[in-house]
Amino acid sequence: MTNLLALLRLLPDAIVQGQADTMILHTTADSRHVVAGSLFVAIRGTSFDGHSTIKDAIDKGAVCIVVDMDYDRTTIPSSITAVAVADTRLAYARIVHFIRNQPSEGLRIYGVTGTNGKTTCATILEQLFRTSGRTTGFIGTTGIRYDGTTQDFGYTTPHVDVLCDIFVTMRKHRVDTVCMEVSSHALDQYRTYGIKFSAALFTNLTHDHLDYHGTMEAYAATKKRLFDGLGQDAAAIVWGDDPYAEFMVQDCKARRIVRVGTNDDNDVAVEDISVGAHGTTFTLVLPPRRRTDVPHDLVITTQLIGRFNVANAALCAVTAIQEGMPPAKVAECMARIKGPAGRMERYPLASGAVAVVDYAHTPDALEQALTVLQELVPTGSKLYTVFGCGGDRDSTKRPAMGRIATEHADHAWITNDNPRSENPGNIADGILSGITDRTRATVELDRRLAITQALDRAKPGDIVLIAGKGHETYQVIGTDRIHFSDVEEVAHWNAAHR
């Protein structure tokens, strides 16, 4: 139970209509969860406006409604307290952290942002810190993990109320370190507001989510919020080779800003890169940057395949070192690190070919995955890919993905990948519009059949990249979430061909 007066101190711009000295028993931004004595915060989303459910909230017993400044407060009964603020999302974030007694305080939290690599980096960090004796938790695309339990929340970064509840639960389980993905949607919607990050990592920024952000500039500015919010005692670790790296740390207050990369102007150099079918090896040249100073050259070997994973591994290794883990211990642990589920997972086939399941669902990620596999395909063998594009999402990336797939693979199967409410044929047409040679592409909207056709065609030595879903075990068609797993489809095919 909280007095509204205490909450109003969190909202300096608030205009109050009605009784301010009101007791609040519960807070929510979802009218379905309103109970008697609730404070309801109406939030405008991209497809739904919480202001439309204010009457429902009042009917269920809400005693206070928080609305946007431009909302007509005369429609709210005089018996109900109305609070108008400039941004109801921000107001809700402040209220939630207060009500739950600042649940992220006392935790060492490491946030990873970027278009690609978030899950891999957060997973690597989780393993590194666990081997150093910390009790770790993970929050990201592959679920929520702590104390041996795993839960699927369906979001890369949960909403602020759910996130705070997760922190509360983790603290009860003695978690002291949380490694989490921070999406651009989360930053824009204040889901991570109020979190004091120990370190923030930036991987890269490429074409994605422009249906939401509009432009790359707006997308970058949203990602930058993670670094803008860092305190002086935090660390900012960025992949310095990315064109947006310097923008991310511009005006950043963190005392420790470390640029990692292959270019000469980075603080930590990544050199002697070797990429193979079973992993990667590279050297981190730590300050002072003298190649003759052997103790400052750290050789890292990982089981992760692909040149793009060099960046992920290097960022995590440097972060662990910045956080006090001895470099030799970091190198030792990196050799045992496992990648996340659905990220470049290799499955030998009964035919002698190899299937690779990967989450690549952006033009850059698809190109990187195919480029890696091109280097691994034996001379004379073929590289195939099965992929699609999500419905009700950024449509401008579809032609680029079609072009990339047919330029880097010998043949591509275009199929469904969570079409949602869109016509699957229209999505496929968008992909096809970027393909010059249509003979190198087959449209098969049934994903199971598309995978089967690709695996049937593969001969010994060939590689089939099944891209887009990775760890996901569902397909969203219309409003229905249907069980579907690329990994299971590969296993079923293998079982039928042994």
ZIPE-V819187 format. One line per field, one symbol per residue. ss: DSSP state (a for helix, b for strand, c for the rest). psi: psi as a letter, one per 30 degrees, with the letter a starting at -180 (. if undefined). burial: + if it has 16 or more other C-alpha atoms within 10 Angstrom, else -. Layout:
BEGIN
ss = ???
psi = ???
burial = ???
END
This chain:
BEGIN
ss = cbbaaaaaccccccbbbcccccbbcbbbccaaaccccbbbbccbccccbaaaaaaaaaaccccbbbbbccccaaacccccbbbbbccaaaaaaaaaaaaccccccccbbbbbbccccaaaaaaaaaaaaaaccccbbbbbccbbbbccbbbccccccccaaaaaaaaaaaaaccccbbbbbccaaaaaccccccccbbbbbbcccccccaaaaccaaaaaaaaaaaaaccccccbbbbbcccccaaaaaccccccbbbbbbccccccbbbbbbbbbccbbbbbbbccccccccaaabbbbbbcccccaaaaaaaaaaaaaaaccccaaaaaaaaccccccccccbbbbcccccbbbbbccccaaaaaaaaaaaaaaccccccbbbbbcccccccaaaaaaaaaaaaaaccbbbbcccccbcccaaaaaaaaacccccaaabbbcccaaaaaaaaaaacccccbbbbbccccccbbbbccbbbbccaaaaaaaaaaacc
psi = kkkeeeefffifgkkkjajfikkkfkklgjffgklkglkkjjkkaffkjfffgeeeeeffgkfkkkllegkjfffkkffkkkjklejfeeeeeeeeeeeghiffkfkjkjkkllelfeeeeeeeeeeeeefggljllkkaegakkkhglkkjfgkejlleeeeeeeeeeeefggkfkkklkjleeeeeggfgkfkjkelkkkeljljlgffefeleeeeeeeefeefffklfglkjjkjffkfgeeeegkgkfkejjkkkaflfglekkjlhkkkafgalklkkjlkkijffiefgjjkkklfklkeffeeeeeeeeeeeeeggkkeeeeeeeeffkkllkgjhkkjklfffakkkklfjgleeeeeeeeeeeeffklkfllklkklakklhajfffeeeeeeeefeflfkkkkakiifbfljeeeeeeeeffgkejffgkkjjfjeeeeeeeeeefklkflkjjjleecfkhlkjjbgkjkkkkeeeeeeeeeefg.
burial = ---+--++--+--++-+--+-++++++++-+--++-++++++++-----++-++--++-++++++++++---+--+---++++++-++++++++++++---+++--+++++++++++++++++++++++----+++++++++++++------+-+++++++-++++++-++---++++++++++++++++++++++++++++++++++++--+-----+++++++++++++--+++++++++-++--++--+++--++++++---++++++-+-++--++++++++---------+++++++++++++++++++++++++-+--+-+--++-+++-+-+++++++++-+-+-++++++++++++++++++++++-++---+++++++++++-+++-+++++++++++++-++++++++++---+--++-+++-++----++++++-++-+++-++--++-++++++++++++-++++------++++-++--++----
END
